[in-house]
């Protein structure tokens, strides 16, 4: 639990660094206030921004590796750090520049491999789930309780990821060509989150004993 607290402290502080970069970028490219349609960034600066986003993921993943001792514990710390970081990122933006004005304000979420766009509520819902599932994975691993994703959990995770990524990247006109965004597919988000939750629950279920492996007499 103490390590989770320190990981949370790092994630909140790192979120301020991320928020400050976004504030500077928006002041340069959106002096009247951030809004869609998106403005195109020169190719050189875009490459730097993509590299910065990749570096962010590497830093959060490295934090998980340092904080954890076992593979799934490390993954849990990564999920927890990412969730706290993203929630704190929007909290810092709201506290410093008063944005977003509502949970349905549109944002550009990520750039790899295509721009991800969607309302703020979408990444916040995903990050909240990552925070809870990450903390539970860490605690279960530390307490020697079962966390073992089987084939069904993996399949549900792949389905959930595909649904959510499609909801963010399907509107290529808005993401790449400066068009106004089409209505967001909230149903895909809900279905993806449900698949993640189901997969996590299956991964945490106690292992079923083999027939005849009880304590009775042979």
N, CA and C atoms as a LAMMPS dump frame, in Angstrom:
ITEM: TIMESTEP
0
ITEM: NUMBER OF ATOMS
654
ITEM: BOX BOUNDS ff ff ff
-5.0000000000000000e+02 5.0000000000000000e+02
-5.0000000000000000e+02 5.0000000000000000e+02
-5.0000000000000000e+02 5.0000000000000000e+02
ITEM: ATOMS id mol type element x y z
1 1 1 N 0.817 -1.202 0
2 1 2 C 0 0 0
3 1 3 C 0.855 1.259 0
4 2 1 N 1.975 1.221 0.717
5 2 2 C 2.862 2.389 0.75
6 2 3 C 3.448 2.666 -0.633
7 3 1 N 3.793 1.602 -1.343
8 3 2 C 4.338 1.792 -2.687
9 3 3 C 3.284 2.371 -3.622
10 4 1 N 2.039 1.912 -3.494
11 4 2 C 0.959 2.488 -4.292
12 4 3 C 0.843 3.99 -4.038
13 5 1 N 0.981 4.392 -2.781
14 5 2 C 0.874 5.813 -2.444
15 5 3 C 1.993 6.613 -3.107
16 6 1 N 3.218 6.087 -3.084
17 6 2 C 4.331 6.802 -3.703
18 6 3 C 4.193 6.851 -5.217
19 7 1 N 3.693 5.759 -5.801
20 7 2 C 3.439 5.758 -7.24
21 7 3 C 2.387 6.807 -7.588
22 8 1 N 1.37 6.945 -6.737
23 8 2 C 0.339 7.965 -6.962
24 8 3 C 0.935 9.365 -6.887
25 9 1 N 1.837 9.6 -5.922
26 9 2 C 2.476 10.918 -5.8
27 9 3 C 3.255 11.246 -7.072
28 10 1 N 4.051 10.28 -7.548
29 10 2 C 4.796 10.499 -8.788
30 10 3 C 3.856 10.791 -9.942
31 11 1 N 2.778 10.023 -10.049
32 11 2 C 1.855 10.171 -11.177
33 11 3 C 1.178 11.53 -11.177
34 12 1 N 0.791 12.02 -10.008
35 12 2 C 0.153 13.336 -9.917
36 12 3 C 1.143 14.427 -10.303
37 13 1 N 2.389 14.318 -9.825
38 13 2 C 3.404 15.32 -10.181
39 13 3 C 3.73 15.268 -11.671
40 14 1 N 3.851 14.066 -12.21
41 14 2 C 4.13 13.912 -13.632
42 14 3 C 2.984 14.454 -14.472
43 15 1 N 1.768 14.32 -13.973
44 15 2 C 0.6 14.845 -14.684
45 15 3 C 0.687 16.367 -14.815
46 16 1 N 1.255 17.037 -13.816
47 16 2 C 1.387 18.492 -13.931
48 16 3 C 2.371 18.856 -15.038
49 17 1 N 3.447 18.078 -15.168
50 17 2 C 4.392 18.317 -16.26
51 17 3 C 3.681 18.177 -17.602
52 18 1 N 2.888 17.106 -17.736
53 18 2 C 2.131 16.888 -18.977
54 18 3 C 1.152 18.029 -19.223
55 19 1 N 0.435 18.441 -18.186
56 19 2 C -0.553 19.509 -18.335
57 19 3 C 0.114 20.825 -18.737
58 20 1 N 1.28 21.1 -18.182
59 20 2 C 1.957 22.353 -18.514
60 20 3 C 2.368 22.376 -19.985
61 21 1 N 2.82 21.235 -20.516
62 21 2 C 3.174 21.166 -21.937
63 21 3 C 1.945 21.433 -22.798
64 22 1 N 0.827 20.822 -22.444
65 22 2 C -0.413 21.014 -23.201
66 22 3 C -0.873 22.47 -23.134
67 23 1 N -0.72 23.091 -21.984
68 23 2 C -1.11 24.499 -21.838
69 23 3 C -0.284 25.375 -22.785
70 24 1 N 1.02 25.111 -22.857
71 24 2 C 1.878 25.894 -23.747
72 24 3 C 1.51 25.658 -25.212
73 25 1 N 1.266 24.403 -25.581
74 25 2 C 0.909 24.095 -26.959
75 25 3 C -0.402 24.774 -27.364
76 26 1 N -1.373 24.737 -26.461
77 26 2 C -2.659 25.348 -26.789
78 26 3 C -2.553 26.862 -26.846
79 27 1 N -1.686 27.446 -26.02
80 27 2 C -1.495 28.895 -26.09
81 27 3 C -0.899 29.3 -27.434
82 28 1 N -0.051 28.429 -28.017
83 28 2 C 0.566 28.719 -29.304
84 28 3 C -0.394 28.504 -30.475
85 29 1 N -1.125 27.373 -30.438
86 29 2 C -1.932 26.995 -31.604
87 29 3 C -3.414 27.329 -31.456
88 30 1 N -3.866 27.559 -30.225
89 30 2 C -5.276 27.889 -30
90 30 3 C -5.374 29.09 -29.046
91 31 1 N -4.872 30.244 -29.467
92 31 2 C -4.867 31.408 -28.563
93 31 3 C -6.265 31.852 -28.141
94 32 1 N -7.273 31.527 -28.92
95 32 2 C -8.645 31.896 -28.566
96 32 3 C -9.321 30.845 -27.691
97 33 1 N -8.592 29.777 -27.379
98 33 2 C -9.161 28.688 -26.591
99 33 3 C -9.228 27.415 -27.416
100 34 1 N -8.942 26.279 -26.781
101 34 2 C -8.901 25.016 -27.517
102 34 3 C -10.293 24.597 -27.941
103 35 1 N -10.406 24.216 -29.218
104 35 2 C -11.684 23.737 -29.754
105 35 3 C -11.417 23.025 -31.068
106 36 1 N -12.319 22.128 -31.42
107 36 2 C -12.276 21.504 -32.741
108 36 3 C -12.903 22.451 -33.749
109 37 1 N -12.518 22.388 -35.049
110 37 2 C -11.604 21.424 -35.665
111 37 3 C -10.148 21.638 -35.28
112 38 1 N -9.383 20.547 -35.368
113 38 2 C -7.985 20.592 -34.99
114 38 3 C -7.164 21.368 -36.011
115 39 1 N -6.137 22.036 -35.521
116 39 2 C -5.197 22.726 -36.395
117 39 3 C -3.996 21.827 -36.643
118 40 1 N -3.503 21.83 -37.872
119 40 2 C -2.385 20.974 -38.225
120 40 3 C -1.083 21.55 -37.668
121 41 1 N -0.285 20.676 -37.066
122 41 2 C 1.013 21.062 -36.516
123 41 3 C 2.092 20.771 -37.553
124 42 1 N 3.071 21.651 -37.73
125 42 2 C 4.16 21.362 -38.672
126 42 3 C 4.792 20.006 -38.4
127 43 1 N 5.227 19.345 -39.471
128 43 2 C 5.688 17.957 -39.376
129 43 3 C 6.816 17.785 -38.359
130 44 1 N 7.74 18.726 -38.309
131 44 2 C 8.854 18.613 -37.368
132 44 3 C 8.388 18.625 -35.928
133 45 1 N 7.485 19.545 -35.593
134 45 2 C 6.952 19.61 -34.237
135 45 3 C 6.074 18.401 -33.93
136 46 1 N 5.377 17.905 -34.961
137 46 2 C 4.523 16.742 -34.759
138 46 3 C 5.357 15.523 -34.387
139 47 1 N 6.505 15.366 -35.024
140 47 2 C 7.383 14.239 -34.687
141 47 3 C 7.867 14.341 -33.246
142 48 1 N 8.174 15.545 -32.811
143 48 2 C 8.602 15.744 -31.428
144 48 3 C 7.466 15.394 -30.462
145 49 1 N 6.249 15.804 -30.804
146 49 2 C 5.105 15.531 -29.945
147 49 3 C 4.824 14.03 -29.859
148 50 1 N 4.938 13.333 -30.987
149 50 2 C 4.738 11.877 -30.972
150 50 3 C 5.816 11.209 -30.119
151 51 1 N 7.058 11.656 -30.246
152 51 2 C 8.144 11.099 -29.441
153 51 3 C 7.919 11.381 -27.957
154 52 1 N 7.401 12.571 -27.645
155 52 2 C 7.133 12.902 -26.244
156 52 3 C 6.063 11.982 -25.671
157 53 1 N 5.025 11.701 -26.457
158 53 2 C 3.973 10.806 -25.982
159 53 3 C 4.515 9.396 -25.766
160 54 1 N 5.365 8.93 -26.691
161 54 2 C 5.981 7.617 -26.517
162 54 3 C 6.848 7.588 -25.26
163 55 1 N 7.579 8.665 -25.017
164 55 2 C 8.419 8.745 -23.825
165 55 3 C 7.584 8.716 -22.553
166 56 1 N 6.405 9.325 -22.597
167 56 2 C 5.508 9.308 -21.445
168 56 3 C 5.111 7.886 -21.085
169 57 1 N 4.734 7.085 -22.085
170 57 2 C 4.353 5.702 -21.836
171 57 3 C 5.539 4.908 -21.3
172 58 1 N 6.721 5.15 -21.871
173 58 2 C 7.923 4.45 -21.401
174 58 3 C 8.203 4.78 -19.943
175 59 1 N 8.028 6.044 -19.561
176 59 2 C 8.281 6.442 -18.175
177 59 3 C 7.296 5.772 -17.217
178 60 1 N 6.023 5.732 -17.589
179 60 2 C 5.03 5.099 -16.72
180 60 3 C 5.258 3.591 -16.634
181 61 1 N 5.628 2.98 -17.758
182 61 2 C 5.92 1.545 -17.743
183 61 3 C 7.162 1.256 -16.9
184 62 1 N 8.169 2.101 -17.008
185 62 2 C 9.379 1.932 -16.208
186 62 3 C 9.076 2.056 -14.722
187 63 1 N 8.203 2.97 -14.384
188 63 2 C 7.783 3.107 -12.988
189 63 3 C 7.168 1.808 -12.485
190 64 1 N 6.333 1.178 -13.326
191 64 2 C 5.734 -0.09 -12.929
192 64 3 C 6.779 -1.17 -12.719
193 65 1 N 7.781 -1.224 -13.597
194 65 2 C 8.841 -2.222 -13.468
195 65 3 C 9.625 -2.012 -12.177
196 66 1 N 9.914 -0.77 -11.843
197 66 2 C 10.678 -0.473 -10.628
198 66 3 C 9.865 -0.781 -9.374
199 67 1 N 8.576 -0.447 -9.409
200 67 2 C 7.755 -0.579 -8.207
201 67 3 C 7.372 -2.021 -7.896
202 68 1 N 7.195 -2.839 -8.923
203 68 2 C 6.726 -4.208 -8.714
204 68 3 C 7.853 -5.215 -8.663
205 69 1 N 7.513 -6.425 -8.172
206 69 2 C 8.494 -7.506 -8.088
207 69 3 C 8.167 -8.651 -9.029
208 70 1 N 6.879 -8.873 -9.281
209 70 2 C 6.447 -9.944 -10.169
210 70 3 C 5.848 -9.321 -11.427
211 71 1 N 5.782 -10.095 -12.525
212 71 2 C 5.285 -9.52 -13.784
213 71 3 C 3.907 -8.887 -13.671
214 72 1 N 2.936 -9.586 -13.081
215 72 2 C 1.59 -9.008 -13.014
216 72 3 C 1.521 -7.858 -12.013
217 73 1 N 2.335 -7.917 -10.977
218 73 2 C 2.387 -6.791 -10.033
219 73 3 C 2.928 -5.547 -10.733
220 74 1 N 3.926 -5.724 -11.57
221 74 2 C 4.486 -4.601 -12.314
222 74 3 C 3.46 -4.027 -13.284
223 75 1 N 2.728 -4.924 -13.948
224 75 2 C 1.686 -4.462 -14.852
225 75 3 C 0.608 -3.706 -14.082
226 76 1 N 0.267 -4.193 -12.894
227 76 2 C -0.718 -3.503 -12.067
228 76 3 C -0.263 -2.106 -11.672
229 77 1 N 0.999 -1.974 -11.314
230 77 2 C 1.52 -0.648 -10.981
231 77 3 C 1.464 0.278 -12.196
232 78 1 N 1.758 -0.271 -13.383
233 78 2 C 1.671 0.545 -14.594
234 78 3 C 0.245 1.029 -14.824
235 79 1 N -0.735 0.124 -14.714
236 79 2 C -2.131 0.523 -14.89
237 79 3 C -2.523 1.59 -13.869
238 80 1 N -2.137 1.365 -12.624
239 80 2 C -2.475 2.311 -11.554
240 80 3 C -1.85 3.675 -11.823
241 81 1 N -0.563 3.681 -12.198
242 81 2 C 0.129 4.944 -12.464
243 81 3 C -0.5 5.675 -13.632
244 82 1 N -0.816 4.94 -14.699
245 82 2 C -1.41 5.56 -15.878
246 82 3 C -2.766 6.175 -15.529
247 83 1 N -3.584 5.422 -14.788
248 83 2 C -4.909 5.931 -14.435
249 83 3 C -4.839 7.191 -13.586
250 84 1 N -4.004 7.17 -12.55
251 84 2 C -3.848 8.351 -11.695
252 84 3 C -3.304 9.527 -12.493
253 85 1 N -2.317 9.261 -13.329
254 85 2 C -1.7 10.316 -14.145
255 85 3 C -2.729 10.988 -15.039
256 86 1 N -3.555 10.2 -15.716
257 86 2 C -4.51 10.781 -16.663
258 86 3 C -5.604 11.565 -15.943
259 87 1 N -6.097 11.033 -14.835
260 87 2 C -7.12 11.748 -14.066
261 87 3 C -6.54 13.053 -13.52
262 88 1 N -5.312 12.983 -12.994
263 88 2 C -4.676 14.193 -12.457
264 88 3 C -4.38 15.199 -13.565
265 89 1 N -4.065 14.717 -14.754
266 89 2 C -3.807 15.604 -15.895
267 89 3 C -5.004 16.513 -16.161
268 90 1 N -6.198 15.94 -16.241
269 90 2 C -7.387 16.757 -16.487
270 90 3 C -7.723 17.626 -15.279
271 91 1 N -7.412 17.123 -14.083
272 91 2 C -7.643 17.928 -12.879
273 91 3 C -6.743 19.155 -12.872
274 92 1 N -5.468 18.975 -13.249
275 92 2 C -4.552 20.108 -13.331
276 92 3 C -5.008 21.118 -14.384
277 93 1 N -5.447 20.633 -15.556
278 93 2 C -5.93 21.549 -16.589
279 93 3 C -7.135 22.345 -16.088
280 94 1 N -8.047 21.669 -15.423
281 94 2 C -9.23 22.363 -14.908
282 94 3 C -8.846 23.402 -13.868
283 95 1 N -7.893 23.053 -13.005
284 95 2 C -7.5 23.98 -11.949
285 95 3 C -6.68 25.155 -12.424
286 96 1 N -5.943 24.984 -13.526
287 96 2 C -5.056 26.06 -13.987
288 96 3 C -5.681 26.945 -15.06
289 97 1 N -6.337 26.336 -16.05
290 97 2 C -6.894 27.123 -17.154
291 97 3 C -8.407 26.979 -17.29
292 98 1 N -9.042 26.248 -16.375
293 98 2 C -10.495 26.139 -16.402
294 98 3 C -11.051 25.271 -17.516
295 99 1 N -10.205 24.377 -18.042
296 99 2 C -10.655 23.469 -19.102
297 99 3 C -10.453 22.046 -18.62
298 100 1 N -11.35 21.127 -18.881
299 100 2 C -12.562 21.231 -19.72
300 100 3 C -13.725 21.882 -18.987
301 101 1 N -14.614 22.484 -19.768
302 101 2 C -15.799 23.09 -19.179
303 101 3 C -16.843 22.066 -18.789
304 102 1 N -16.808 20.893 -19.441
305 102 2 C -17.723 19.806 -19.105
306 102 3 C -17.081 18.492 -19.514
307 103 1 N -17.663 17.389 -19.067
308 103 2 C -17.114 16.073 -19.365
309 103 3 C -17.324 15.667 -20.818
310 104 1 N -18.177 16.382 -21.532
311 104 2 C -18.413 16.028 -22.933
312 104 3 C -17.636 16.935 -23.884
313 105 1 N -16.748 17.777 -23.359
314 105 2 C -15.865 18.547 -24.227
315 105 3 C -14.921 17.598 -24.965
316 106 1 N -14.678 17.879 -26.237
317 106 2 C -13.819 17.021 -27.044
318 106 3 C -12.351 17.32 -26.78
319 107 1 N -11.527 16.275 -26.878
320 107 2 C -10.089 16.442 -26.692
321 107 3 C -9.359 15.515 -27.663
322 108 1 N -8.124 15.86 -27.953
323 108 2 C -7.248 14.946 -28.692
324 108 3 C -6.432 14.2 -27.645
325 109 1 N -6.571 12.88 -27.634
326 109 2 C -6.092 12.079 -26.521
327 109 3 C -4.693 11.514 -26.739
328 110 1 N -4.392 11.146 -27.963
329 110 2 C -3.118 10.483 -28.254
330 110 3 C -2.89 10.585 -29.751
331 111 1 N -1.65 10.351 -30.181
332 111 2 C -1.315 10.521 -31.603
333 111 3 C -0.782 9.252 -32.255
334 112 1 N -0.605 8.176 -31.513
335 112 2 C 0.032 6.965 -32.028
336 112 3 C -0.988 5.836 -32.134
337 113 1 N -1.185 5.185 -33.275
338 113 2 C -0.558 5.462 -34.583
339 113 3 C -1.312 6.527 -35.377
340 114 1 N -2.573 6.8 -34.974
341 114 2 C -3.39 7.866 -35.538
342 114 3 C -3.891 8.728 -34.39
343 115 1 N -4.336 9.947 -34.672
344 115 2 C -4.9 10.763 -33.595
345 115 3 C -6.127 10.095 -32.966
346 116 1 N -6.13 10.062 -31.63
347 116 2 C -7.285 9.577 -30.876
348 116 3 C -8.088 10.797 -30.442
349 117 1 N -9.374 10.84 -30.735
350 117 2 C -10.205 11.959 -30.305
351 117 3 C -11.459 11.423 -29.63
352 118 1 N -11.974 12.202 -28.698
353 118 2 C -13.183 11.798 -28.008
354 118 3 C -13.51 12.762 -26.892
355 119 1 N -14.677 12.642 -26.285
356 119 2 C -15.037 13.5 -25.16
357 119 3 C -14.227 13.138 -23.923
358 120 1 N -14.005 14.102 -23.064
359 120 2 C -13.159 13.922 -21.892
360 120 3 C -13.646 12.778 -21.003
361 121 1 N -14.957 12.568 -20.958
362 121 2 C -15.484 11.524 -20.09
363 121 3 C -14.946 10.152 -20.471
364 122 1 N -14.609 9.942 -21.742
365 122 2 C -14.129 8.63 -22.185
366 122 3 C -12.785 8.265 -21.566
367 123 1 N -11.735 9.091 -21.724
368 123 2 C -10.47 8.724 -21.081
369 123 3 C -10.563 8.705 -19.561
370 124 1 N -11.413 9.548 -18.977
371 124 2 C -11.553 9.534 -17.529
372 124 3 C -12.178 8.229 -17.045
373 125 1 N -13.177 7.735 -17.765
374 125 2 C -13.8 6.462 -17.382
375 125 3 C -12.797 5.325 -17.504
376 126 1 N -12.028 5.324 -18.592
377 126 2 C -11.016 4.285 -18.778
378 126 3 C -9.945 4.381 -17.691
379 127 1 N -9.517 5.593 -17.377
380 127 2 C -8.466 5.781 -16.373
381 127 3 C -8.946 5.384 -14.983
382 128 1 N -10.198 5.653 -14.679
383 128 2 C -10.737 5.227 -13.388
384 128 3 C -10.708 3.704 -13.283
385 129 1 N -11.104 3.028 -14.359
386 129 2 C -11.062 1.57 -14.354
387 129 3 C -9.625 1.071 -14.238
388 130 1 N -8.687 1.711 -14.947
389 130 2 C -7.287 1.321 -14.853
390 130 3 C -6.759 1.492 -13.431
391 131 1 N -7.148 2.574 -12.777
392 131 2 C -6.69 2.815 -11.408
393 131 3 C -7.181 1.724 -10.469
394 132 1 N -8.461 1.411 -10.552
395 132 2 C -9.033 0.399 -9.656
396 132 3 C -8.455 -0.98 -9.957
397 133 1 N -8.451 -1.376 -11.224
398 133 2 C -7.948 -2.697 -11.592
399 133 3 C -6.444 -2.809 -11.319
400 134 1 N -5.712 -1.734 -11.565
401 134 2 C -4.28 -1.758 -11.288
402 134 3 C -3.993 -1.949 -9.81
403 135 1 N -4.698 -1.21 -8.957
404 135 2 C -4.494 -1.348 -7.514
405 135 3 C -4.881 -2.745 -7.042
406 136 1 N -5.98 -3.269 -7.551
407 136 2 C -6.416 -4.607 -7.152
408 136 3 C -5.42 -5.669 -7.616
409 137 1 N -4.864 -5.503 -8.798
410 137 2 C -3.864 -6.449 -9.295
411 137 3 C -2.624 -6.442 -8.412
412 138 1 N -2.179 -5.254 -8.034
413 138 2 C -1.013 -5.142 -7.15
414 138 3 C -1.289 -5.799 -5.806
415 139 1 N -2.423 -5.495 -5.209
416 139 2 C -2.739 -6.021 -3.882
417 139 3 C -2.945 -7.532 -3.913
418 140 1 N -3.571 -8.026 -4.961
419 140 2 C -3.776 -9.468 -5.067
420 140 3 C -2.436 -10.185 -5.251
421 141 1 N -1.563 -9.602 -6.051
422 141 2 C -0.261 -10.213 -6.278
423 141 3 C 0.577 -10.217 -4.993
424 142 1 N 0.54 -9.089 -4.278
425 142 2 C 1.309 -8.991 -3.037
426 142 3 C 0.754 -9.925 -1.96
427 143 1 N -0.559 -10.141 -1.978
428 143 2 C -1.185 -10.993 -0.974
429 143 3 C -1.289 -12.443 -1.384
430 144 1 N -0.597 -12.808 -2.466
431 144 2 C -0.61 -14.183 -2.962
432 144 3 C -2.008 -14.655 -3.344
433 145 1 N -2.9 -13.741 -3.677
434 145 2 C -4.226 -14.133 -4.146
435 145 3 C -4.188 -14.282 -5.66
436 146 1 N -5.155 -14.995 -6.172
437 146 2 C -5.117 -15.38 -7.573
438 146 3 C -5.344 -14.192 -8.513
439 147 1 N -4.468 -14.044 -9.467
440 147 2 C -4.707 -13.2 -10.636
441 147 3 C -4.054 -13.904 -11.807
442 148 1 N -4.86 -14.583 -12.579
443 148 2 C -4.337 -15.398 -13.677
444 148 3 C -5.267 -15.284 -14.874
445 149 1 N -4.98 -14.351 -15.792
446 149 2 C -5.828 -14.218 -16.982
447 149 3 C -5.72 -15.448 -17.872
448 150 1 N -6.854 -16.088 -18.106
449 150 2 C -6.884 -17.214 -19.025
450 150 3 C -7.262 -16.762 -20.419
451 151 1 N -7.572 -17.73 -21.268
452 151 2 C -7.89 -17.424 -22.665
453 151 3 C -9.095 -16.497 -22.773
454 152 1 N -10.11 -16.726 -21.915
455 152 2 C -11.302 -15.88 -21.985
456 152 3 C -10.982 -14.445 -21.582
457 153 1 N -10.183 -14.272 -20.541
458 153 2 C -9.794 -12.924 -20.123
459 153 3 C -9.011 -12.208 -21.215
460 154 1 N -8.09 -12.919 -21.847
461 154 2 C -7.319 -12.315 -22.935
462 154 3 C -8.224 -11.931 -24.101
463 155 1 N -9.15 -12.813 -24.437
464 155 2 C -10.057 -12.526 -25.55
465 155 3 C -10.912 -11.301 -25.258
466 156 1 N -11.431 -11.215 -24.033
467 156 2 C -12.234 -10.057 -23.652
468 156 3 C -11.394 -8.783 -23.659
469 157 1 N -10.144 -8.89 -23.24
470 157 2 C -9.265 -7.726 -23.267
471 157 3 C -9 -7.238 -24.682
472 158 1 N -8.793 -8.169 -25.602
473 158 2 C -8.565 -7.801 -26.999
474 158 3 C -9.81 -7.154 -27.594
475 159 1 N -10.975 -7.735 -27.308
476 159 2 C -12.233 -7.173 -27.819
477 159 3 C -12.461 -5.777 -27.25
478 160 1 N -12.267 -5.619 -25.946
479 160 2 C -12.455 -4.311 -25.33
480 160 3 C -11.523 -3.267 -25.905
481 161 1 N -10.267 -3.642 -26.108
482 161 2 C -9.298 -2.713 -26.679
483 161 3 C -9.688 -2.312 -28.093
484 162 1 N -10.107 -3.282 -28.901
485 162 2 C -10.49 -2.985 -30.287
486 162 3 C -11.684 -2.037 -30.34
487 163 1 N -12.678 -2.272 -29.492
488 163 2 C -13.867 -1.422 -29.486
489 163 3 C -13.524 0.012 -29.1
490 164 1 N -12.718 0.155 -28.059
491 164 2 C -12.398 1.497 -27.569
492 164 3 C -11.486 2.235 -28.543
493 165 1 N -10.487 1.528 -29.071
494 165 2 C -9.606 2.184 -30.044
495 165 3 C -10.377 2.618 -31.282
496 166 1 N -11.293 1.78 -31.73
497 166 2 C -12.09 2.161 -32.895
498 166 3 C -12.93 3.406 -32.587
499 167 1 N -13.47 3.49 -31.374
500 167 2 C -14.286 4.66 -31.019
501 167 3 C -13.464 5.938 -31.05
502 168 1 N -12.149 5.832 -30.788
503 168 2 C -11.278 7.007 -30.768
504 168 3 C -10.697 7.351 -32.14
505 169 1 N -10.436 6.332 -32.965
506 169 2 C -9.675 6.57 -34.194
507 169 3 C -10.49 6.445 -35.474
508 170 1 N -11.759 6.092 -35.369
509 170 2 C -12.562 5.868 -36.581
510 170 3 C -12.788 7.15 -37.377
511 171 1 N -12.902 8.287 -36.68
512 171 2 C -13.208 9.549 -37.355
513 171 3 C -11.915 10.182 -37.861
514 172 1 N -11.386 9.639 -38.953
515 172 2 C -10.112 10.141 -39.464
516 172 3 C -10.239 11.542 -40.075
517 173 1 N -11.41 11.907 -40.533
518 173 2 C -11.574 13.254 -41.079
519 173 3 C -11.312 14.312 -40.013
520 174 1 N -11.865 14.093 -38.821
521 174 2 C -11.644 15.047 -37.734
522 174 3 C -10.236 14.95 -37.184
523 175 1 N -9.685 13.736 -37.15
524 175 2 C -8.361 13.557 -36.576
525 175 3 C -7.228 13.997 -37.472
526 176 1 N -7.41 13.866 -38.784
527 176 2 C -6.307 14.118 -39.714
528 176 3 C -6.539 15.276 -40.672
529 177 1 N -7.804 15.624 -40.919
530 177 2 C -8.084 16.579 -41.998
531 177 3 C -8.774 17.854 -41.524
532 178 1 N -8.83 18.079 -40.229
533 178 2 C -9.37 19.33 -39.722
534 178 3 C -10.866 19.479 -39.85
535 179 1 N -11.602 18.368 -39.916
536 179 2 C -13.057 18.432 -40.002
537 179 3 C -13.667 18.438 -38.6
538 180 1 N -14.879 18.942 -38.443
539 180 2 C -15.557 18.835 -37.143
540 180 3 C -15.78 17.367 -36.793
541 181 1 N -15.713 17.006 -35.521
542 181 2 C -15.867 15.596 -35.149
543 181 3 C -17.3 15.103 -35.326
544 182 1 N -17.409 13.848 -35.741
545 182 2 C -18.714 13.194 -35.807
546 182 3 C -19.138 12.811 -34.394
547 183 1 N -20.422 12.537 -34.172
548 183 2 C -20.868 12.125 -32.827
549 183 3 C -20.077 10.922 -32.32
550 184 1 N -19.737 10.981 -31.055
551 184 2 C -18.929 9.912 -30.464
552 184 3 C -19.783 8.669 -30.216
553 185 1 N -19.182 7.49 -30.411
554 185 2 C -19.891 6.226 -30.226
555 185 3 C -19.777 5.78 -28.764
556 186 1 N -20.645 6.32 -27.913
557 186 2 C -20.598 5.967 -26.493
558 186 3 C -20.87 4.476 -26.284
559 187 1 N -21.676 3.881 -27.153
560 187 2 C -21.961 2.464 -27.015
561 187 3 C -20.709 1.607 -27.118
562 188 1 N -19.77 1.998 -28.002
563 188 2 C -18.519 1.261 -28.109
564 188 3 C -17.691 1.393 -26.841
565 189 1 N -17.694 2.583 -26.253
566 189 2 C -16.964 2.795 -25.002
567 189 3 C -17.535 1.911 -23.898
568 190 1 N -18.85 1.917 -23.75
569 190 2 C -19.488 1.123 -22.698
570 190 3 C -19.228 -0.361 -22.921
571 191 1 N -19.346 -0.819 -24.163
572 191 2 C -19.098 -2.233 -24.462
573 191 3 C -17.643 -2.605 -24.178
574 192 1 N -16.721 -1.72 -24.542
575 192 2 C -15.312 -1.986 -24.281
576 192 3 C -15.006 -2.054 -22.799
577 193 1 N -15.557 -1.125 -22.019
578 193 2 C -15.342 -1.147 -20.574
579 193 3 C -15.945 -2.404 -19.948
580 194 1 N -17.122 -2.799 -20.42
581 194 2 C -17.756 -4.013 -19.911
582 194 3 C -16.888 -5.238 -20.199
583 195 1 N -16.285 -5.292 -21.393
584 195 2 C -15.41 -6.411 -21.73
585 195 3 C -14.187 -6.433 -20.814
586 196 1 N -13.615 -5.267 -20.534
587 196 2 C -12.472 -5.195 -19.615
588 196 3 C -12.858 -5.691 -18.224
589 197 1 N -13.982 -5.221 -17.727
590 197 2 C -14.409 -5.604 -16.379
591 197 3 C -14.637 -7.113 -16.307
592 198 1 N -15.331 -7.658 -17.302
593 198 2 C -15.581 -9.098 -17.314
594 198 3 C -14.269 -9.878 -17.369
595 199 1 N -13.344 -9.432 -18.208
596 199 2 C -12.059 -10.112 -18.301
597 199 3 C -11.295 -10.074 -16.994
598 200 1 N -11.349 -8.95 -16.293
599 200 2 C -10.658 -8.826 -15.014
600 200 3 C -11.293 -9.735 -13.961
601 201 1 N -12.606 -9.775 -13.939
602 201 2 C -13.299 -10.636 -12.982
603 201 3 C -12.927 -12.096 -13.214
604 202 1 N -12.903 -12.537 -14.463
605 202 2 C -12.53 -13.92 -14.758
606 202 3 C -11.083 -14.199 -14.336
607 203 1 N -10.21 -13.206 -14.488
608 203 2 C -8.812 -13.399 -14.109
609 203 3 C -8.638 -13.538 -12.601
610 204 1 N -9.576 -12.996 -11.84
611 204 2 C -9.477 -13.027 -10.38
612 204 3 C -10.22 -14.21 -9.758
613 205 1 N -10.943 -14.973 -10.559
614 205 2 C -11.72 -16.076 -10
615 205 3 C -10.8 -17.157 -9.434
616 206 1 N -11.202 -17.762 -8.313
617 206 2 C -10.41 -18.875 -7.778
618 206 3 C -10.317 -20.009 -8.794
619 207 1 N -9.191 -20.655 -8.805
620 207 2 C -9.009 -21.789 -9.709
621 207 3 C -9.927 -22.93 -9.301
622 208 1 N -10.521 -23.565 -10.285
623 208 2 C -11.376 -24.708 -10.005
624 208 3 C -10.519 -25.959 -9.777
625 209 1 N -10.804 -26.709 -8.712
626 209 2 C -10.027 -27.936 -8.478
627 209 3 C -10.356 -28.982 -9.533
628 210 1 N -9.364 -29.811 -9.833
629 210 2 C -9.613 -30.895 -10.775
630 210 3 C -10.516 -31.935 -10.129
631 211 1 N -11.333 -32.593 -10.931
632 211 2 C -12.191 -33.648 -10.366
633 211 3 C -11.352 -34.691 -9.647
634 212 1 N -11.813 -35.028 -8.423
635 212 2 C -11.121 -36.037 -7.659
636 212 3 C -9.918 -35.525 -6.881
637 213 1 N -9.714 -34.146 -6.894
638 213 2 C -8.538 -33.607 -6.192
639 213 3 C -8.865 -33.1 -4.818
640 214 1 N -10.065 -33.436 -4.312
641 214 2 C -10.46 -32.972 -2.993
642 214 3 C -9.723 -33.722 -1.903
643 215 1 N -10.169 -33.481 -0.649
644 215 2 C -9.489 -34.087 0.492
645 215 3 C -10.076 -35.432 0.886
646 216 1 N -11.054 -35.905 0.081
647 216 2 C -11.665 -37.19 0.435
648 216 3 C -10.718 -38.342 0.176
649 217 1 N -11.108 -39.525 0.626
650 217 2 C -10.278 -40.707 0.445
651 217 3 C -10.287 -41.128 -1.01
652 218 1 N -9.166 -41.59 -1.47
653 218 2 C -9.051 -42.099 -2.833
654 218 3 C -9.692 -43.468 -2.935
